[in-house]
Amino acid sequence: MATPLTVPAGITRDPCLTLRGHSAHIVSLAASQNGRLLASVARDRTVRIWDLQTGKQCALREWCRCAPWGFHRAAAFSVDANRVYIADGRGKVHVLQRSATLATEDLIDPCGSSWLTEFMTVTNRFTLSVIDESGCFAISCPDGTVRLCRPECPDEPQIVFTDSRRRVPVFASARTLCATVIRNDLVVYDLRSGCELRSYTLTKLQKPDRMTAMTIAHDARTVAIGYASGRCEMRSVDDCRIIRQYQSSGVMVQDMAISADGSYIAGIASDGNLCVWDTAIGKRRLLVSLNGGRMLPMPSPSVCFPTCERVAATCNDHQIRVWPLG
């Protein structure tokens, strides 16, 4: 029996939706731009599409458990929500038609020979982002690169930037901008040209603090960065100045999201606590435990805003819960 969802002290409320179906940890969530659909990818090797108006599953794709790439790592919707992009453990991207069976329309290999078995660890998360209506997407690869794939030439991905440490980069993109933190620098790139637009040195971090998660607003004007210390910052993309600072539960921030209108920012810490802050006043709007109140680490938790007034997050009981914020 699943452990009941309990909450720590803070601003709490009951979820408006609970989505059940996965039998293993959910590693990635993606919401369609119209806010009606949610895609989830889990270690049970399934991809599920949920209707957020009814709370029911509307599509399912299951892969053979002997598939060579392990479980899938990331999901993203096309702009019109008619396709779902899924990154597997090798960095290959499955383009699925949005139907009841999620039939494969295309299989793209942007990472090529950069995929190595030593990168297939349970903590390894890819970042996948669909850029525009044409189906152009960006993906982080195991050789430390972020690559841009265009539908007219999928076999010729463009390398946007390379992290010399050969780590799978954590990046965030919006419109044609891509932001990442390399060592102690916030770097902004133009996805189309691959050119570096600007670079800023962040405040020197006290060891062992480091950047662990980031996201960028839909208008590409602000970026949110989460750190191993549990600290979160909102910074201006134009000049890197700190707009606001937030503190989660004091442990590593593993995933972040910003609502489409920029009014809310969410962060999940490694102890399973989800915090949502109101960016206008800097106050916490929601605090819930995704771990059932247990102090246990959550492997690859994920959070997103389907709409500006609802936040969805993965829970340790293999379920997805959606909370209202209004």
Summary of the structure (lengths in Angstrom):
residues: 326
radius of gyration: 18.3
end to end distance: 31.5
largest distance: 52.0
contacts: 1108
relative contact order: 0.15
helix: 2%
strand: 46%
